[in-house]
Amino acid sequence: MSARKPVRLDLTVREAEVVRDALVRYDIWVAAGFDATRADQRDSERAQRVLSRLAAEGVPGA
């Protein structure tokens, strides 16, 4: 098993906040068993686009 290497992500502050907030909400939803609200769904979709872009750029773990 190889060690994980730190990766520097080129995100704007807003993009980083969107990803963080979506992940936090997702954890809360899973723990509570709730579905996403419409606004939260849009944030989740935005976060997914950011993560998809990072994966396309070859960022490991994105």
C-alpha positions in Angstrom: 0.0 0.0 0.0 1.5 3.3 -1.0 1.5 6.3 1.2 -0.8 9.2 0.3 0.9 12.3 -0.9 -0.4 15.8 -0.1 -2.0 17.5 -3.1 -2.4 21.2 -3.6 -5.8 22.0 -5.0 -6.3 25.1 -7.1 -9.7 26.1 -5.8 -11.2 29.5 -5.1 -12.3 30.1 -1.5 -15.9 29.8 -2.7 -15.3 26.4 -4.4 -13.6 25.1 -1.3 -16.5 26.2 0.9 -19.0 24.6 -1.5 -17.2 21.3 -1.4 -16.8 21.4 2.4 -20.4 22.4 3.0 -21.8 19.7 0.7 -19.7 17.0 2.3 -20.7 18.1 5.8 -24.4 18.2 4.8 -24.1 14.8 3.1 -22.7 13.3 6.4 -25.6 14.9 8.3 -28.2 13.6 5.9 -26.8 10.1 6.0 -26.7 10.1 9.8 -30.2 11.5 10.0 -31.7 9.6 7.1 -33.0 12.7 5.3 -33.1 13.6 1.6 -31.5 16.8 0.2 -33.6 20.0 0.0 -33.7 21.7 -3.4 -31.1 24.4 -2.5 -28.8 21.8 -0.9 -29.1 19.6 -4.0 -27.9 22.5 -6.1 -24.9 23.0 -3.8 -24.2 19.2 -4.0 -24.3 19.4 -7.8 -21.9 22.4 -7.8 -19.6 20.5 -5.5 -19.7 17.4 -7.7 -18.8 19.6 -10.7 -15.7 20.9 -8.8 -14.7 17.4 -7.9 -15.2 16.2 -11.4 -13.0 19.0 -12.7 -10.3 18.0 -10.2 -10.6 14.4 -11.3 -10.3 15.4 -14.9 -7.1 17.3 -14.1 -5.7 14.1 -12.6 -5.9 15.1 -8.9 -5.7 11.8 -6.9 -8.6 11.1 -4.7 -10.9 13.6 -6.4 
